[in-house]
Amino acid sequence: MSAATMELDELKQAWQALGDKLDRQHRMERLRLREERGRRMRSGLRPLVWGQALQMAAGVLLTIWGAAFWSAHAHSAHLLAFGLALHLYGIALVVCGAWVQSCVAVIDYTAPVLALQRRLAALRRAYVRGGLAVGLAWWLLWMPALAAILMSLFGVDLYRNAPSMFVYGGAVGVAGLLASAWFLRWSRDPARPRLRRAVDDGVAGASVRRAEAVLEEIERFEQE
């Protein structure tokens, strides 16, 4: 074997070793970045977790109060209905909060980008749908809530003293619900992608948006 051939083989081996070293460094850098971004994602979602915990606690209290209210006024049809509405709404708060919490709990922050994207998409859906369900209910729920508060604190039967408030309030509430549903459907038209994104981001909350922004950073780095 000539000296030139030996030098060429040594050069190839050195080049291969250098390539392997760069690959290892790139993998280590990607792993480090992913762990760092994972910590940022976890930290960014913490306010959401606490918020949902508070929502669940409020739901438990409302469930207990609603049950106590309707059981104490079971002889009156409208007060029974008001108590049941609050009872069911309290359960809905707990269920929606638990749904979001479960979506956060299953996130593996060291998972590949595609898996994280799926988890965050599921979290966004849960948060948006749950938030809309418990939020839009207040178009109508404020009436039984107000009536139950006045009855509990002052013994005043709002329904018997101001029945017209429930008629007009119910009409406005139904109209508000229909208008909200129409706007949500209209905003999701494929011809309005910017409006759809703006509505989704507005409902999704800051924590989910922060986590998605961190994930986009990871995706850009891994594509470089």
N, C-alpha and C positions, 0 to 999 in steps of 0.2 A: 504494500500500500504506500503510495507516494505521500510526501509531506504535505502537498497541496490538498490531497483528499482528506487527510487527517485534520487539517485546519478547517476544511469545510464542514466536516462532521462535528467538530468541536463548536464551530460557530452555530450550527443548527441546534445543537444541544443547549448552548447558552441562550439562543433565541427562544427555544421552547421553555427553558427554565424561567426566562424573563416573562414570557407570556403567562405561564402558570402563576407566577408571583402576582402579576397584575390582576389576573382573574380572582385570586384569593383576596387581594386587597379590595377589589370591587365588590365581591360578595360580602366581605366583612363590613364595608362601608354601607352597603345596602341594608344589611342586617341591623347595623347601628342606627341608621336613619329610620328604619321601620320601627325599632323599639322606641326611639325618641318620639316619633310621630304617634305611636300607640299610646304613650303616656300622655301626649297632648290631647289625643282623642278622648281618652278616659277622663282626663281632667275637664275637658270641654263639655262632656255629657253629664258631669256631676250635678250641675244645677237642675238639669232635666230630671235626674233621679230624685233629687230632694223635692222638687216641685210635685212630682207624681206621688211621692210618699205623703206630702201634705194633702194632696187631693184625696188620697185613699183614707187618710185619717179623718178628713172632713166628711168623706162618704160614710165612714163608720158611724160618726156622730149623728149625721143626718138620718141614717138608717134607724138608729136607736130612737131618735126624737120622733121620726115619722111613725114608727111602730107604736111608741107610747101615745102619740096623738090620736091615731086612728082607733086604737084599742080603747082609749078613754072617751071617744065620741062615736062609738059604733052605732049608737041609737039615731044619729043624724046622718042622712045619706050624703049630703054635700061635704060635711066635715070628715066623714069616713073617706070620701073620695080624695079630699085634699091630703089627708094623712097618708093614704096609699100612694098618691103621686110623689110625695116627698120621700116615702120609704123606698119606692122603686128608683127614684133619682139617686138616692144615696147608694144603692146597690150598683147603679150604673157608673157612678164615680169610682167606686172600688174596682169594678171589673175593667173599666178603661185604663185606670192607673196601673193595675196589675198586668194588663196586656202590654203596655209600653215598658214597664219594668222587665217583663220577661224578654222582650226584644233586646233590651240593653244587656241583660244578664248573659245572653248566649253569644254576644260578640267576642270573638277571639281577635285581640288587637295585633297579634303576630301573624294572622292568616294572610294569604295572598290578596292582592288588591281586588280581584274579581269577587272573592268570597266576602270581603269587607263591603264591597259595593252592594252586594245582595242583602247583607245584614242591615246596612244603613237604609236601603230602600224599604225593607220591611218595617224598620223602626219609623221611618217617615210616614208610611201608610198608616201604621197603628196610631201614631200621634195625631195625624191630620184627621183621620176618621173619628177617633175617640174624642178629639177636641171639638170637632163640628157637632157630634152627637150631644155632648153635654153642654156645649155653648148655645146651639140653636134652640135647645129645649127651653131656654129662658124667655123666648118670645111668649110662651104661655105659662111657664112655671112660676113667674113672679106673682101671679094672682093667688094660687093656693099657698105659696110661701108667705105672702103678706097676710093673707087671711089667717093662717095658722099662727103667725107671730102675734097678731092682735088678739086672737082668741086665747093664746097661752099667757100673754102678759097682762091683758086688760079684761079678758072675758067678753070681748066685743065680737059679735058675729058679723063680719064684713059682708058676707053674702046676703044676709037678710036685711042689712041696713043699706047696702048700695048694690042691689042686683044689676043695675044698669052698667056698673063698672065692669062686671064680668062679661056682659053682652058686648060692649064696645071693645073692651080689652081682648076678648076672645077673637073678635073680628079683626082687630089690628094684628094680633098675634098670628092668626092663620095667614093673613095677607103678608106679614113679614116672613113667615116660613116659606111661603110660595115664592116670594120675591128672592129670598136668599137661595133657594133651590134653583130658580131660573138663572140667577147670576152665576152660580157655580157651574151650571151646565153650559151656559153661554161662554164663560171664560175658558172652558176646556176645549173649545172648538180648535181643531188643528190650524185654522187660519189665523189664530191669535196666540202664537207660541210665547211671545213676550209677556202678554197679560196672564197667560196660564202659569208661567214661571213665577211672575210676581205674586200671584194669588197663592200659589203653593208655598213659596218662600215665606210669605206673610203668615200663613197658618202653621208652617212647620216649626217655627220658633228658632231662636238664636243658637241654641245648643246643637240642634241637628245640622244647621247650616255650617257651624264651626267645624263639626266633625267631618262633614262632606268636603270642606275646604282643605283640611289637613290631608284627607285621602287623595284629593286631586294633586296635592304636592307630591305625595308618594308616587302616584301614577306617572306624573311628569318625569320624576327622577329615574324611574325604572325604564322609561322609554328612551332616555338619553343614551 
